[in-house]
Amino acid sequence: MLLWILQLGLMMSSLAHSAPLQCEYPEIDQTGLIANAMFNVDLPQFGAVCFVARKVSSPGQVDPFHIKLELFQYGEKIYTLPEPEVPLLYGDDVAAVSFPKLGRDERKSIIILVRGITARAGEYMQPVIYLPENHGFKPDVDLSLKTEDLDTIAKVVSKVKQLLARRNGTHHQ
């Protein structure tokens, strides 16, 4: 019984002194970070990572800034999500991010809801959908454009599941 109590005490002690969460590493560059768009997530493709969204300058473009998406592990940048072929990541803020499983395997997708403001239309939300591929993610411009009228992550996830079911020849339930 005493041995069991000692083992339990050692386990509790190791939990209290475990490694910091991925976003707690001070080596992560804080430049341009978007408020509430830096958080810990477990992605089967990479393991435990820190997801970071930041505004970076876009010299020579109509919009002077765009959003860059990165993954960090142990304070080091391990992956930068590729930019879509069309300028979907131009906006002022990230309204929401989700990491749903959209396929049959365990890999997660990434859905970002970019918030922007235009003089003509006022505030808008632009979903940007990244599907998993071999060693990372690929932006799906078609899905992103087909969901651009939606203003919440829940609506986007539901619509993307329907569109993927049609694309793959299966029925969405």
C-alpha positions as CSV (number, residue, x, y, z in Angstrom):
1,M,0.0,0.0,0.0
2,L,2.8,2.4,0.9
3,L,4.4,1.7,-2.5
4,W,1.2,2.6,-4.3
5,I,0.9,5.9,-2.4
6,L,4.5,6.7,-3.3
7,Q,3.9,5.9,-7.0
8,L,0.7,8.1,-6.9
9,G,2.7,10.9,-5.4
10,L,5.4,10.7,-8.0
11,M,2.7,10.8,-10.8
12,M,1.0,13.8,-9.3
13,S,4.4,15.6,-8.9
14,S,5.3,14.9,-12.6
15,L,1.9,16.3,-13.7
16,A,2.5,19.5,-11.8
17,H,6.0,19.9,-13.4
18,S,5.0,18.9,-17.0
19,A,6.2,20.8,-20.0
20,P,4.5,24.1,-20.8
21,L,1.7,24.2,-23.3
22,Q,3.0,25.0,-26.8
23,C,1.9,28.6,-26.8
24,E,3.7,29.3,-23.5
25,Y,7.2,29.2,-25.1
26,P,8.7,32.7,-25.0
27,E,10.6,32.1,-28.2
28,I,7.4,32.6,-30.3
29,D,7.7,35.9,-32.1
30,Q,4.9,38.2,-30.9
31,T,5.1,40.6,-33.9
32,G,1.7,41.2,-35.5
33,L,-0.2,38.7,-33.4
34,I,-4.0,38.9,-33.7
35,A,-5.7,39.1,-30.4
36,N,-7.4,35.8,-29.5
37,A,-5.9,34.0,-32.5
38,M,-3.0,32.2,-30.7
39,F,-3.9,28.9,-29.0
40,N,-2.9,25.3,-28.3
41,V,-4.3,22.6,-30.5
42,D,-3.5,18.9,-31.1
43,L,-3.3,18.2,-34.8
44,P,-2.7,14.5,-35.7
45,Q,-0.4,15.7,-38.6
46,F,1.9,17.5,-36.2
47,G,1.0,16.6,-32.6
48,A,0.6,19.3,-29.9
49,V,1.2,22.7,-31.5
50,C,0.6,26.4,-31.1
51,F,-1.6,27.9,-33.8
52,V,-0.7,31.6,-34.5
53,A,-2.5,34.1,-36.7
54,R,-0.7,37.4,-37.4
55,K,-1.1,40.5,-39.6
56,V,1.9,41.0,-41.9
57,S,2.4,43.8,-44.5
58,S,1.6,43.3,-48.1
59,P,3.6,45.9,-50.0
60,G,2.2,46.8,-53.4
61,Q,-1.2,45.2,-52.7
62,V,-4.6,46.9,-52.5
63,D,-4.9,45.9,-48.9
64,P,-1.7,46.8,-47.0
65,F,-2.0,43.8,-44.7
66,H,-2.8,40.1,-44.9
67,I,-3.1,37.3,-42.3
68,K,-0.3,34.7,-42.0
69,L,-1.0,31.4,-40.3
70,E,1.7,29.4,-38.6
71,L,2.2,26.4,-36.3
72,F,4.9,26.4,-33.6
73,Q,6.2,23.5,-31.5
74,Y,8.6,24.0,-28.6
75,G,9.0,27.6,-29.5
76,E,10.1,26.9,-33.1
77,K,8.0,27.6,-36.2
78,I,7.4,24.2,-37.8
79,Y,4.9,25.1,-40.5
80,T,3.4,28.0,-42.3
81,L,0.0,27.4,-43.9
82,P,0.1,28.2,-47.7
83,E,-1.7,31.2,-48.9
84,P,-4.7,30.5,-51.2
85,E,-4.3,31.4,-54.9
86,V,-6.9,34.1,-54.5
87,P,-6.6,36.8,-51.8
88,L,-8.9,35.3,-49.1
89,L,-6.6,36.1,-46.1
90,Y,-6.9,39.9,-46.6
91,G,-8.8,41.2,-43.6
92,D,-8.6,43.0,-40.3
93,D,-9.1,40.3,-37.8
94,V,-9.7,36.6,-37.3
95,A,-13.2,36.2,-35.9
96,A,-13.0,32.4,-35.3
97,V,-11.0,29.3,-35.9
98,S,-12.1,25.7,-35.9
99,F,-10.2,22.4,-36.3
100,P,-13.0,19.9,-37.4
101,K,-12.5,16.4,-38.6
102,L,-14.2,16.6,-42.0
103,G,-13.0,13.3,-43.5
104,R,-13.1,9.7,-42.5
105,D,-9.6,9.7,-41.0
106,E,-8.3,11.3,-37.8
107,R,-6.7,14.3,-39.5
108,K,-8.2,17.6,-38.8
109,S,-9.0,20.5,-41.2
110,I,-8.6,24.1,-40.4
111,I,-11.4,26.7,-40.9
112,I,-10.6,30.4,-40.3
113,L,-13.3,33.1,-40.4
114,V,-11.6,36.3,-41.5
115,R,-13.3,39.5,-40.6
116,G,-12.8,42.5,-42.8
117,I,-14.4,45.9,-43.6
118,T,-15.0,47.5,-46.9
119,A,-16.3,51.0,-47.7
120,R,-18.9,49.6,-50.0
121,A,-20.2,46.6,-48.1
122,G,-19.2,47.3,-44.5
123,E,-18.2,44.3,-42.4
124,Y,-17.8,40.9,-44.0
125,M,-16.8,37.4,-43.0
126,Q,-14.6,35.3,-45.3
127,P,-14.2,31.7,-44.5
128,V,-10.9,30.1,-45.5
129,I,-10.9,26.3,-45.5
130,Y,-7.7,24.2,-45.3
131,L,-8.0,20.5,-45.9
132,P,-5.3,18.1,-44.7
133,E,-2.8,16.7,-47.2
134,N,0.2,14.5,-46.8
135,H,2.4,16.7,-44.7
136,G,0.3,19.7,-43.9
137,F,-2.7,21.6,-45.2
138,K,-3.9,22.8,-48.6
139,P,-6.3,25.8,-49.0
140,D,-9.5,24.8,-50.7
141,V,-10.5,28.0,-52.6
142,D,-13.6,26.4,-54.1
143,L,-15.0,25.5,-50.6
144,S,-13.9,28.9,-49.2
145,L,-15.8,30.8,-52.0
146,K,-18.9,28.6,-51.7
147,T,-19.2,29.4,-48.0
148,E,-18.4,33.1,-48.2
149,D,-22.0,34.1,-47.4
150,L,-21.8,32.4,-44.0
151,D,-20.9,34.3,-40.8
152,T,-20.3,31.6,-38.2
153,I,-18.0,28.6,-37.9
154,A,-20.9,26.3,-37.2
155,K,-22.6,27.2,-40.4
156,V,-19.4,26.9,-42.4
157,V,-18.6,23.5,-41.0
158,S,-22.1,22.3,-41.8
159,K,-22.0,23.6,-45.4
160,V,-18.4,22.2,-46.0
161,K,-19.5,18.8,-44.8
162,Q,-22.4,18.9,-47.3
163,L,-20.1,20.1,-50.1
164,L,-17.5,17.5,-49.4
165,A,-20.2,14.7,-49.3
166,R,-21.3,15.8,-52.8
167,R,-17.7,16.1,-54.0
168,N,-16.9,12.6,-52.7
169,G,-20.2,11.1,-53.9
170,T,-21.6,10.3,-50.4
171,H,-24.6,11.6,-48.7
172,H,-24.3,14.0,-45.7
173,Q,-26.3,13.0,-42.7
